[in-house]
Amino acid sequence: MKTKWKTLRTLALSAIACVLIPASAAGEEGSGAALSLQQVIDMAIEANINLKSSKEGTNAALATKKQSRSSFFPTLSANYQYTRHDDHSVAKSVFTDLNEYNFSASFTQPLFTGFALTNQYKMAGYSLDIAQANEQFVRQNVILEARSAYFTVLKADKLLKVSEETEKQIEAQKDVANNFYEVGMSPLNDLLQAQVELANATQNVILAKNDLQNAESDLNILLRRSINTPVVLVDILDFSPFQDNLEYCLQTAEENRVEIKMANIEIAMAEKNRKLAQKDYYPTVNLTGSYYRIGEEWNVEDSDLWDIRAIASWDFWEWGRTTYGVREKNSRLSQAALKKSKTLDDVSAEVKRAYLRTRAAEEFITTVETAIEQAEENFRINQERYKEQVATATDVLIAQTLLSRTMTNYYSALYEYKIAKASLYRAMGQEVME
């Protein structure tokens, strides 16, 4: 029953908005097709330079991983050489020909590198994971920026309409006060007061127009369009309370936040770096093979030789260089673990701030919804009483101010709630498009 009442109340408020605000940016004739929130998000994702750069970072990390994998396979090389000896050298040696051609081919296959190749390949994989996580991080920020800019434009548009409607109502009150003054039914003070309030209302309209133009410019910049491109958006007036509690939000953030995933990857990378530093504790073993052909003619057909070797090498004493290197990597590992703890604390604080901001805006909407009808009725009554000369012009202007302030508070709270909820979803690591 309570949910049904909230739905009816939301529909009633939407009807009130249609009366008080005749047209919004989404419905202006001739201004072009209105963009939905999903369209704005898609356009922002497509246009964002940082996101494009992060995608290139992912491509680079993928290429590095494939490059690292090639280290497991044998390396092949070939060499062709021609040597021309002088006559004096040939005369002194019975083995030296005037022309000497030499062709050689060789291969090197790593057999054991102290686990260095394996750890390097895994490190390249972690670097790819970091790049992909960073791409997701940038994408989520772009979505939040798009949603915030979208609702900021809608809020600025609504506040402009409220200011314009207030200006019209005060101007009508000024005309009534002027007519009453001319026939001697009200003092000059009523007319002067209405004129002053009209000037203030006009100033508020000017400021509201500037706020709307600035909000539209910010959205155009985000979409990488011309800064003066007309902005036409589909309005979103519905209000649905946030259902989940703080504990759920904190748990979801711990599971989904990209920063936490990146911190875990950095710990794994630090562990692999430590193992990589330990490679010099072990010998390295390589299998090599060579093939030679030597001759007096270019096709080197005189003789051919080949050999295969297994070579083990071990630098067993480096004055503690390897030990100190391992100690350094141990400290880096501890540093990565501490960084993760700090990240968890920061994420928890961010989630709680966004949650409290969302709840506050939600409660504000619920409170001000009731006040709208009361403010409208109060303004109507004072208008009628003034026409009957039972109330003063001050009563009417105060009632108008209360109505204007209430409508301003309502739309500010409504769109602030939508922006706050977008920030909460971002803090939870979710790409919710509502």
C-alpha positions in Angstrom: 0.0 0.0 0.0 2.9 2.3 0.9 4.5 1.7 -2.5 1.3 2.3 -4.3 0.9 5.7 -2.4 4.4 6.7 -3.4 3.7 5.8 -7.0 0.5 7.9 -7.0 2.3 10.8 -5.3 5.1 10.7 -7.9 2.5 10.8 -10.7 0.8 13.8 -9.0 4.1 15.6 -8.7 4.8 15.0 -12.4 1.4 16.5 -13.2 2.2 19.5 -11.1 5.5 19.9 -12.9 3.7 19.9 -16.2 1.5 22.8 -15.0 4.2 24.9 -13.4 6.8 24.1 -16.1 5.1 24.3 -19.5 8.1 23.0 -21.5 11.4 21.5 -20.8 14.5 21.1 -22.9 13.4 17.7 -23.9 10.2 19.0 -25.4 11.2 22.2 -27.1 9.8 22.3 -30.7 12.4 22.3 -33.4 15.3 21.5 -31.1 16.0 18.0 -32.5 15.6 14.5 -31.2 16.0 14.2 -27.5 19.0 12.1 -26.3 18.3 9.4 -23.7 20.6 8.7 -20.7 21.8 5.5 -22.4 22.6 7.3 -25.6 24.6 10.0 -23.8 26.6 7.2 -21.9 27.3 5.4 -25.2 28.4 8.7 -26.9 30.7 9.5 -23.9 32.3 6.1 -24.0 32.8 6.3 -27.7 34.3 9.8 -27.6 36.5 9.7 -24.4 40.2 10.0 -25.2 41.3 8.5 -21.9 39.3 5.4 -22.6 40.8 5.1 -26.1 44.2 5.5 -24.6 43.6 2.8 -22.0 42.4 0.4 -24.8 45.7 1.0 -26.5 47.4 0.2 -23.2 45.6 -3.1 -23.2 46.7 -3.9 -26.8 50.3 -3.1 -25.8 50.2 -5.3 -22.8 48.7 -8.2 -24.9 51.5 -7.8 -27.4 54.1 -7.8 -24.6 52.6 -11.1 -23.2 52.8 -12.7 -26.6 56.4 -11.4 -26.9 57.3 -13.0 -23.6 55.8 -16.3 -24.6 58.3 -16.5 -27.6 61.2 -16.7 -25.1 60.3 -20.4 -24.5 61.0 -21.3 -28.1 64.5 -21.8 -29.7 66.2 -18.9 -31.3 67.5 -19.5 -34.9 70.1 -17.4 -36.6 72.1 -17.6 -39.8 75.3 -15.9 -41.1 76.9 -15.7 -44.6 80.4 -14.3 -44.9 82.8 -13.6 -47.8 86.5 -13.0 -47.1 89.1 -11.8 -49.7 92.7 -12.5 -48.5 95.7 -10.7 -49.9 98.3 -12.6 -52.0 101.0 -12.3 -49.3 98.7 -14.1 -46.7 97.9 -16.8 -49.1 101.5 -17.4 -50.0 102.5 -17.9 -46.4 99.7 -20.3 -45.5 98.9 -23.6 -47.2 95.4 -23.6 -45.7 94.3 -20.2 -46.8 92.5 -19.6 -50.1 92.4 -16.4 -51.9 88.6 -16.3 -51.7 86.8 -17.7 -48.7 83.0 -18.2 -48.4 81.5 -19.1 -45.0 77.9 -20.0 -44.2 76.8 -20.8 -40.6 73.4 -21.5 -38.9 72.8 -22.0 -35.2 70.0 -22.4 -32.7 69.7 -21.8 -28.9 67.1 -23.5 -26.8 66.8 -22.5 -23.1 66.4 -25.6 -21.0 66.5 -24.1 -17.5 66.8 -20.5 -16.4 66.1 -20.6 -12.7 62.4 -20.3 -13.5 63.0 -16.8 -15.0 61.2 -17.4 -18.2 58.1 -18.8 -16.5 58.0 -15.9 -14.0 58.5 -13.3 -16.8 55.7 -14.8 -18.8 53.4 -14.7 -15.7 54.5 -11.1 -15.0 53.5 -10.2 -18.6 50.1 -11.8 -18.0 49.6 -9.8 -14.8 50.5 -6.6 -16.7 47.8 -7.5 -19.2 45.4 -7.9 -16.3 46.4 -4.5 -14.9 45.8 -2.9 -18.3 42.4 -4.5 -18.7 41.4 -3.5 -15.1 42.6 0.1 -15.8 40.4 0.1 -19.0 37.4 -0.9 -16.9 38.3 1.7 -14.3 38.4 4.5 -16.9 35.1 3.2 -18.4 33.3 3.3 -15.0 34.5 6.9 -14.5 33.3 7.9 -17.9 29.8 6.4 -17.2 29.7 8.3 -13.9 30.7 11.6 -15.6 28.1 11.1 -18.3 25.3 10.4 -15.8 26.3 13.3 -13.6 26.5 15.7 -16.5 23.1 14.4 -17.8 21.3 15.0 -14.6 23.0 18.3 -14.0 21.6 19.6 -17.3 18.1 18.4 -16.4 18.3 20.0 -12.9 19.6 23.3 -14.4 16.7 23.2 -16.9 14.1 22.6 -14.2 15.5 25.4 -12.0 15.4 27.7 -15.0 11.7 26.9 -15.6 10.9 27.4 -11.9 12.7 30.8 -12.0 10.8 31.8 -15.2 7.4 30.7 -13.7 8.2 32.7 -10.5 9.0 35.7 -12.6 5.7 35.5 -14.4 3.7 35.1 -11.2 5.4 38.0 -9.5 4.9 40.1 -12.6 1.2 39.2 -12.5 1.2 40.2 -8.8 2.9 43.5 -9.7 0.1 44.2 -12.2 -2.6 43.5 -9.6 -0.8 45.8 -7.1 -0.5 48.5 -9.7 -4.2 48.3 -10.6 -5.1 48.5 -6.9 -2.8 51.4 -6.4 -4.2 53.4 -9.3 -7.7 53.1 -7.9 -6.5 53.8 -4.4 -7.2 50.4 -3.0 -3.6 49.7 -1.9 -0.7 51.8 -0.8 2.3 52.6 -3.0 4.4 50.4 -0.8 2.7 47.3 -2.2 3.5 48.2 -5.7 7.2 49.1 -4.8 7.6 45.8 -3.0 6.3 43.9 -6.0 8.6 45.8 -8.4 11.6 45.0 -6.2 10.7 41.3 -6.0 10.2 41.2 -9.8 13.7 42.6 -10.3 15.1 39.9 -8.0 13.2 37.2 -9.9 14.5 38.5 -13.2 18.0 38.4 -11.8 17.4 34.8 -10.7 16.3 33.9 -14.3 19.5 35.3 -15.7 21.6 33.3 -13.3 19.6 30.1 -14.0 20.1 30.6 -17.7 23.9 30.9 -17.2 23.9 27.7 -15.1 22.0 25.8 -17.8 24.3 27.0 -20.5 27.4 26.0 -18.4 25.9 22.6 -17.7 25.2 22.1 -21.5 28.7 23.1 -22.3 30.1 20.6 -19.9 28.1 17.9 -21.4 29.1 18.8 -24.9 32.8 18.8 -23.9 32.3 15.4 -22.4 30.8 14.1 -25.6 33.5 16.0 -27.6 31.0 18.0 -29.6 31.0 21.7 -30.4 30.6 23.6 -27.1 27.5 25.4 -28.5 25.7 22.3 -29.8 22.1 22.4 -28.7 21.4 19.9 -25.9 18.0 18.2 -25.9 17.6 15.4 -23.3 14.8 13.0 -22.3 13.7 14.0 -18.8 13.7 11.5 -16.0 11.3 12.5 -13.2 10.7 9.0 -11.6 11.9 8.4 -8.1 12.6 4.9 -6.7 14.2 4.6 -3.2 17.5 2.7 -2.9 16.7 -0.7 -1.5 20.1 -2.1 -0.2 21.7 -1.4 3.1 25.2 -0.2 3.8 26.7 -3.6 4.6 25.5 -4.9 1.2 27.1 -1.9 -0.5 30.4 -2.4 1.3 30.5 -6.2 0.4 29.6 -5.5 -3.2 32.4 -2.9 -3.5 35.0 -5.3 -2.0 34.0 -7.9 -4.6 33.7 -5.6 -7.6 36.0 -2.5 -7.2 38.6 -2.4 -9.9 41.1 -0.8 -7.5 41.0 -3.8 -5.2 41.4 -6.2 -8.1 44.4 -4.2 -9.2 45.9 -4.2 -5.7 45.6 -8.0 -5.7 47.3 -8.2 -9.1 50.1 -6.0 -7.8 50.7 -8.3 -4.9 50.9 -11.2 -7.3 53.3 -9.3 -9.5 55.5 -8.5 -6.4 55.6 -12.2 -5.5 56.7 -13.1 -9.1 59.3 -10.3 -9.0 60.7 -11.8 -5.8 60.9 -15.3 -7.5 62.5 -13.6 -10.5 65.2 -12.1 -8.3 65.9 -15.6 -7.0 66.9 -16.9 -10.4 70.6 -16.3 -9.8 70.5 -18.8 -7.1 70.3 -21.5 -9.8 72.4 -22.3 -12.9 71.2 -21.7 -16.4 71.3 -24.5 -19.0 71.0 -23.9 -22.7 71.1 -26.3 -25.7 72.9 -24.9 -28.7 73.7 -26.2 -32.1 75.7 -24.9 -35.1 76.2 -25.9 -38.7 79.0 -24.6 -40.9 79.9 -24.7 -44.6 83.1 -23.3 -46.0 84.3 -23.1 -49.6 86.2 -21.2 -52.3 83.0 -20.6 -54.2 79.8 -18.7 -53.3 77.8 -22.0 -52.9 80.3 -23.2 -50.2 80.3 -26.8 -51.2 83.8 -27.7 -50.1 83.2 -28.8 -46.5 80.5 -28.8 -43.8 80.6 -29.2 -40.1 78.1 -29.3 -37.2 78.0 -29.5 -33.5 75.5 -29.6 -30.6 76.3 -28.4 -27.1 74.6 -28.3 -23.7 76.0 -25.4 -21.7 75.5 -24.8 -18.0 76.6 -21.6 -16.4 76.3 -20.4 -12.8 77.5 -17.2 -11.2 77.7 -18.6 -7.7 79.4 -15.6 -6.0 78.4 -12.0 -6.6 79.2 -10.4 -3.2 75.6 -10.6 -2.0 74.1 -9.0 -5.1 71.3 -11.6 -5.4 70.6 -11.7 -1.7 70.1 -7.9 -1.5 68.0 -8.0 -4.6 65.7 -10.6 -3.0 65.4 -8.5 0.1 64.4 -5.5 -2.0 61.7 -7.6 -3.6 60.5 -8.8 -0.2 60.0 -5.2 0.8 58.2 -4.4 -2.4 55.8 -7.3 -1.7 55.1 -6.0 1.8 54.6 -2.5 0.3 52.0 -3.9 -2.1 50.1 -5.6 0.7 50.0 -2.4 2.7 48.8 -0.5 -0.4 45.9 -3.0 -0.7 44.9 -2.4 3.0 44.9 1.4 2.3 42.8 0.8 -0.9 40.3 -1.2 1.1 40.0 1.6 3.7 39.6 4.2 1.0 36.9 2.2 -0.8 34.9 1.7 2.4 35.0 5.4 3.2 34.0 6.3 -0.4 31.1 3.8 -0.3 29.8 5.1 3.0 30.0 8.7 1.9 28.1 7.9 -1.3 25.5 5.8 0.7 24.8 8.6 3.2 24.6 11.2 0.5 22.1 9.0 -1.3 20.0 8.4 1.8 20.0 12.1 2.7 18.8 13.1 -0.8 16.1 10.4 -0.6 14.8 11.6 2.7 14.9 15.2 1.4 12.7 14.2 -1.5 10.2 12.5 0.7 10.0 15.5 3.0 9.7 18.2 0.3 7.1 16.2 -1.8 4.4 17.0 0.8 5.5 20.6 1.1 4.8 21.2 -2.6 1.1 20.9 -2.4 1.0 22.9 0.8 3.1 25.7 -0.8 0.8 25.8 -3.8 -2.3 26.0 -1.8 -0.8 28.7 0.5 0.1 30.8 -2.6 -3.4 30.4 -4.1 -5.1 31.4 -0.8 -3.0 34.4 -0.4 -3.6 35.5 -3.9 -7.4 35.3 -3.4 -7.2 37.0 -0.1 -5.1 39.9 -1.6 -7.7 40.4 -4.3 -10.3 40.6 -1.6 -8.0 43.0 0.3 -7.9 40.7 3.3 -4.2 39.9 2.9 -1.3 42.2 2.1 1.1 42.2 -0.9 3.8 41.0 1.5 1.7 37.9 2.3 1.4 37.1 -1.4 5.1 37.6 -2.1 6.1 35.5 0.9 3.8 32.7 -0.3 5.3 33.0 -3.8 8.9 32.8 -2.4 7.9 29.7 -0.4 6.5 28.0 -3.4 9.5 28.9 -5.6 11.9 27.7 -2.9 10.0 24.5 -2.4 10.0 23.6 -6.1 13.6 24.5 -6.3 14.4 22.3 -3.3 12.4 19.4 -4.8 14.1 19.4 -8.2 17.5 19.9 -6.6 16.9 17.0 -4.3 15.5 14.8 -7.1 18.5 15.2 -9.4 21.0 15.3 -6.5 19.6 11.9 -5.5 20.1 10.5 -9.1 23.7 11.8 -9.1 24.3 10.5 -5.6 23.0 7.1 -6.6 25.2 7.1 -9.7 28.2 7.8 -7.4 27.1 5.0 -5.1 26.9 2.5 -7.9 30.4 3.7 -9.1 31.7 3.3 -5.5 30.3 -0.2 -5.5 32.1 -1.0 -8.8 28.9 -1.5 -10.8 28.1 -0.2 -14.3 24.4 0.5 -13.7 22.9 2.5 -16.5 19.6 3.6 -14.9 
